Amino acid sequence: IVWFGHSSYLIRIYGQNILVDPVFSSRPSPIQFIGKESYQTEVKYTADHMPKQIDLVIITHDHYDHLDYNTILYLNEHTKLFCVPLGVGAHLEYWGVAESKIREFDWWEGAMVLPGLEITATPARHFSGRGFTRFKTLWAWFVVKAGGKTLFIGGDSGYDESFKKIGERFGAFDLVM
């Protein structure tokens, strides 16, 4: 696992490369010269630092600090599949990602998305939106199962009863992020 800052990281598990909420622009903002600088760690990563083949990109919600236009444009040709909450796929399609490369999930929906890799979207206490538009898309955390390991992958969330329900449904996790 390589953590890039905030909720962005690369996971390599059983030979598969997974990017979560990748943001490699200078600022997580709709305009690159306005807004707070990136949340990255002291080591500044770019899309060029990523493996040439990304098996899966998981996006937890459509806020600018989780869904970055420039990063998606770059990763599109290097990525097999994008898994996102309901409605977020429309952003990707608008930016040129083929519909066949996008899989949307409702809360509690799961699927085997790649050989040996299953994901399930779970509720999170948060909200969605870009610009002045709010609540037109879903937000989620994801449970990833691969090679007998279970990971809990989050973006942003406040504490609520969802954590208890997720724990009851999936049991202990090998790794929580």
Contacts in CASP RR format, 6 or more apart in sequence:
PFRMAT RR
TARGET T0000
AUTHOR 0000-0000-0000
METHOD contacts of the structure
MODEL  1
IVWFGHSSYLIRIYGQNILVDPVFSSRPSPIQFIGKESYQTEVKYTADHM
PKQIDLVIITHDHYDHLDYNTILYLNEHTKLFCVPLGVGAHLEYWGVAES
KIREFDWWEGAMVLPGLEITATPARHFSGRGFTRFKTLWAWFVVKAGGKT
LFIGGDSGYDESFKKIGERFGAFDLVM
1 9 0 8 1.000
1 10 0 8 1.000
1 11 0 8 1.000
1 12 0 8 1.000
1 175 0 8 1.000
1 177 0 8 1.000
2 9 0 8 1.000
2 10 0 8 1.000
2 45 0 8 1.000
3 9 0 8 1.000
3 41 0 8 1.000
4 10 0 8 1.000
4 22 0 8 1.000
4 23 0 8 1.000
4 24 0 8 1.000
4 40 0 8 1.000
4 41 0 8 1.000
4 45 0 8 1.000
5 39 0 8 1.000
5 40 0 8 1.000
5 41 0 8 1.000
6 21 0 8 1.000
6 23 0 8 1.000
6 39 0 8 1.000
6 40 0 8 1.000
6 65 0 8 1.000
7 20 0 8 1.000
7 21 0 8 1.000
7 60 0 8 1.000
7 65 0 8 1.000
7 66 0 8 1.000
7 154 0 8 1.000
7 155 0 8 1.000
7 156 0 8 1.000
7 177 0 8 1.000
8 19 0 8 1.000
8 20 0 8 1.000
8 21 0 8 1.000
8 22 0 8 1.000
8 23 0 8 1.000
8 39 0 8 1.000
8 40 0 8 1.000
9 19 0 8 1.000
9 20 0 8 1.000
9 21 0 8 1.000
9 177 0 8 1.000
10 17 0 8 1.000
10 18 0 8 1.000
10 19 0 8 1.000
10 20 0 8 1.000
10 22 0 8 1.000
10 50 0 8 1.000
10 51 0 8 1.000
11 17 0 8 1.000
11 18 0 8 1.000
11 19 0 8 1.000
11 20 0 8 1.000
11 144 0 8 1.000
11 151 0 8 1.000
11 153 0 8 1.000
12 18 0 8 1.000
12 51 0 8 1.000
13 117 0 8 1.000
13 144 0 8 1.000
13 146 0 8 1.000
13 147 0 8 1.000
13 149 0 8 1.000
13 151 0 8 1.000
14 116 0 8 1.000
14 117 0 8 1.000
14 146 0 8 1.000
14 147 0 8 1.000
16 55 0 8 1.000
16 56 0 8 1.000
16 114 0 8 1.000
16 117 0 8 1.000
16 146 0 8 1.000
17 50 0 8 1.000
17 51 0 8 1.000
17 53 0 8 1.000
17 54 0 8 1.000
17 55 0 8 1.000
17 56 0 8 1.000
18 54 0 8 1.000
18 55 0 8 1.000
18 56 0 8 1.000
18 57 0 8 1.000
18 58 0 8 1.000
18 117 0 8 1.000
18 144 0 8 1.000
19 50 0 8 1.000
19 54 0 8 1.000
19 56 0 8 1.000
19 57 0 8 1.000
19 58 0 8 1.000
19 75 0 8 1.000
19 79 0 8 1.000
20 57 0 8 1.000
20 58 0 8 1.000
20 60 0 8 1.000
20 153 0 8 1.000
20 154 0 8 1.000
20 155 0 8 1.000
20 177 0 8 1.000
21 58 0 8 1.000
21 59 0 8 1.000
21 60 0 8 1.000
21 65 0 8 1.000
21 66 0 8 1.000
21 67 0 8 1.000
21 155 0 8 1.000
22 47 0 8 1.000
22 50 0 8 1.000
22 57 0 8 1.000
22 68 0 8 1.000
22 71 0 8 1.000
22 75 0 8 1.000
23 38 0 8 1.000
23 39 0 8 1.000
23 40 0 8 1.000
23 64 0 8 1.000
23 65 0 8 1.000
23 66 0 8 1.000
23 68 0 8 1.000
23 71 0 8 1.000
24 38 0 8 1.000
24 45 0 8 1.000
24 46 0 8 1.000
24 47 0 8 1.000
24 68 0 8 1.000
24 70 0 8 1.000
24 71 0 8 1.000
24 74 0 8 1.000
25 32 0 8 1.000
25 38 0 8 1.000
25 68 0 8 1.000
25 69 0 8 1.000
25 70 0 8 1.000
25 71 0 8 1.000
26 32 0 8 1.000
26 37 0 8 1.000
26 38 0 8 1.000
27 33 0 8 1.000
27 34 0 8 1.000
27 35 0 8 1.000
27 36 0 8 1.000
27 37 0 8 1.000
27 38 0 8 1.000
28 36 0 8 1.000
28 38 0 8 1.000
28 39 0 8 1.000
28 63 0 8 1.000
28 64 0 8 1.000
28 65 0 8 1.000
28 66 0 8 1.000
28 68 0 8 1.000
29 35 0 8 1.000
29 36 0 8 1.000
29 64 0 8 1.000
30 64 0 8 1.000
30 69 0 8 1.000
30 130 0 8 1.000
30 131 0 8 1.000
32 70 0 8 1.000
38 44 0 8 1.000
39 65 0 8 1.000
47 71 0 8 1.000
47 74 0 8 1.000
47 75 0 8 1.000
50 75 0 8 1.000
50 78 0 8 1.000
51 78 0 8 1.000
52 78 0 8 1.000
53 78 0 8 1.000
53 80 0 8 1.000
54 75 0 8 1.000
54 78 0 8 1.000
54 79 0 8 1.000
54 80 0 8 1.000
55 79 0 8 1.000
55 80 0 8 1.000
55 81 0 8 1.000
55 114 0 8 1.000
55 117 0 8 1.000
56 79 0 8 1.000
56 80 0 8 1.000
56 81 0 8 1.000
56 82 0 8 1.000
56 83 0 8 1.000
56 113 0 8 1.000
56 114 0 8 1.000
56 117 0 8 1.000
57 72 0 8 1.000
57 75 0 8 1.000
57 79 0 8 1.000
57 81 0 8 1.000
57 82 0 8 1.000
57 83 0 8 1.000
58 82 0 8 1.000
58 83 0 8 1.000
58 84 0 8 1.000
58 119 0 8 1.000
58 142 0 8 1.000
58 144 0 8 1.000
58 153 0 8 1.000
59 66 0 8 1.000
59 67 0 8 1.000
59 82 0 8 1.000
59 83 0 8 1.000
59 84 0 8 1.000
59 85 0 8 1.000
59 88 0 8 1.000
60 66 0 8 1.000
60 85 0 8 1.000
60 124 0 8 1.000
60 139 0 8 1.000
60 140 0 8 1.000
60 141 0 8 1.000
60 142 0 8 1.000
60 153 0 8 1.000
60 154 0 8 1.000
60 155 0 8 1.000
60 156 0 8 1.000
61 67 0 8 1.000
61 85 0 8 1.000
61 88 0 8 1.000
61 124 0 8 1.000
61 126 0 8 1.000
61 127 0 8 1.000
61 128 0 8 1.000
61 129 0 8 1.000
61 137 0 8 1.000
61 138 0 8 1.000
61 139 0 8 1.000
61 140 0 8 1.000
61 155 0 8 1.000
61 156 0 8 1.000
62 88 0 8 1.000
62 91 0 8 1.000
62 128 0 8 1.000
62 129 0 8 1.000
62 130 0 8 1.000
62 137 0 8 1.000
62 139 0 8 1.000
63 128 0 8 1.000
63 129 0 8 1.000
63 130 0 8 1.000
63 156 0 8 1.000
64 130 0 8 1.000
66 155 0 8 1.000
66 156 0 8 1.000
67 88 0 8 1.000
67 91 0 8 1.000
67 130 0 8 1.000
69 95 0 8 1.000
72 82 0 8 1.000
72 91 0 8 1.000
72 92 0 8 1.000
72 95 0 8 1.000
72 97 0 8 1.000
73 95 0 8 1.000
76 95 0 8 1.000
76 96 0 8 1.000
76 97 0 8 1.000
76 101 0 8 1.000
79 101 0 8 1.000
80 101 0 8 1.000
80 114 0 8 1.000
81 101 0 8 1.000
81 102 0 8 1.000
81 103 0 8 1.000
81 113 0 8 1.000
81 114 0 8 1.000
82 89 0 8 1.000
82 92 0 8 1.000
82 97 0 8 1.000
82 101 0 8 1.000
82 102 0 8 1.000
82 103 0 8 1.000
83 103 0 8 1.000
83 104 0 8 1.000
83 105 0 8 1.000
83 113 0 8 1.000
83 119 0 8 1.000
83 142 0 8 1.000
84 92 0 8 1.000
84 102 0 8 1.000
84 103 0 8 1.000
84 104 0 8 1.000
84 105 0 8 1.000
85 104 0 8 1.000
85 105 0 8 1.000
85 106 0 8 1.000
85 121 0 8 1.000
85 128 0 8 1.000
85 137 0 8 1.000
85 138 0 8 1.000
85 139 0 8 1.000
85 140 0 8 1.000
86 104 0 8 1.000
86 105 0 8 1.000
86 106 0 8 1.000
86 137 0 8 1.000
86 138 0 8 1.000
87 104 0 8 1.000
87 136 0 8 1.000
87 137 0 8 1.000
87 138 0 8 1.000
88 104 0 8 1.000
88 128 0 8 1.000
88 137 0 8 1.000
88 138 0 8 1.000
89 97 0 8 1.000
89 102 0 8 1.000
89 104 0 8 1.000
90 137 0 8 1.000
91 130 0 8 1.000
91 137 0 8 1.000
92 102 0 8 1.000
93 99 0 8 1.000
93 102 0 8 1.000
103 111 0 8 1.000
103 113 0 8 1.000
105 111 0 8 1.000
105 119 0 8 1.000
105 120 0 8 1.000
105 121 0 8 1.000
105 140 0 8 1.000
105 142 0 8 1.000
106 121 0 8 1.000
106 138 0 8 1.000
107 121 0 8 1.000
107 122 0 8 1.000
107 123 0 8 1.000
107 138 0 8 1.000
107 140 0 8 1.000
108 120 0 8 1.000
108 121 0 8 1.000
108 122 0 8 1.000
108 123 0 8 1.000
109 120 0 8 1.000
109 121 0 8 1.000
110 118 0 8 1.000
110 119 0 8 1.000
110 120 0 8 1.000
110 121 0 8 1.000
111 118 0 8 1.000
111 119 0 8 1.000
111 120 0 8 1.000
112 118 0 8 1.000
113 119 0 8 1.000
116 146 0 8 1.000
116 147 0 8 1.000
117 144 0 8 1.000
117 145 0 8 1.000
117 146 0 8 1.000
118 144 0 8 1.000
118 145 0 8 1.000
118 146 0 8 1.000
119 142 0 8 1.000
119 143 0 8 1.000
119 144 0 8 1.000
119 145 0 8 1.000
120 142 0 8 1.000
120 143 0 8 1.000
120 170 0 8 1.000
121 138 0 8 1.000
121 140 0 8 1.000
121 141 0 8 1.000
121 142 0 8 1.000
122 140 0 8 1.000
122 141 0 8 1.000
122 142 0 8 1.000
122 143 0 8 1.000
122 162 0 8 1.000
122 166 0 8 1.000
123 140 0 8 1.000
123 141 0 8 1.000
123 162 0 8 1.000
123 165 0 8 1.000
123 166 0 8 1.000
124 139 0 8 1.000
124 140 0 8 1.000
124 141 0 8 1.000
124 154 0 8 1.000
124 155 0 8 1.000
124 156 0 8 1.000
124 157 0 8 1.000
124 158 0 8 1.000
124 162 0 8 1.000
125 157 0 8 1.000
125 158 0 8 1.000
125 159 0 8 1.000
125 160 0 8 1.000
125 162 0 8 1.000
126 139 0 8 1.000
126 155 0 8 1.000
126 156 0 8 1.000
126 157 0 8 1.000
126 158 0 8 1.000
127 134 0 8 1.000
127 135 0 8 1.000
127 139 0 8 1.000
128 134 0 8 1.000
128 135 0 8 1.000
128 136 0 8 1.000
128 137 0 8 1.000
128 138 0 8 1.000
128 139 0 8 1.000
129 135 0 8 1.000
129 136 0 8 1.000
129 137 0 8 1.000
139 156 0 8 1.000
141 152 0 8 1.000
141 153 0 8 1.000
141 154 0 8 1.000
141 155 0 8 1.000
141 157 0 8 1.000
141 166 0 8 1.000
142 152 0 8 1.000
142 153 0 8 1.000
142 154 0 8 1.000
143 150 0 8 1.000
143 151 0 8 1.000
143 152 0 8 1.000
143 153 0 8 1.000
143 166 0 8 1.000
143 170 0 8 1.000
143 173 0 8 1.000
144 150 0 8 1.000
144 151 0 8 1.000
144 152 0 8 1.000
144 153 0 8 1.000
145 151 0 8 1.000
149 174 0 8 1.000
149 175 0 8 1.000
150 170 0 8 1.000
150 171 0 8 1.000
150 172 0 8 1.000
150 173 0 8 1.000
150 174 0 8 1.000
151 173 0 8 1.000
151 174 0 8 1.000
151 175 0 8 1.000
151 176 0 8 1.000
151 177 0 8 1.000
152 166 0 8 1.000
152 170 0 8 1.000
152 173 0 8 1.000
152 175 0 8 1.000
152 176 0 8 1.000
152 177 0 8 1.000
153 177 0 8 1.000
154 177 0 8 1.000
END
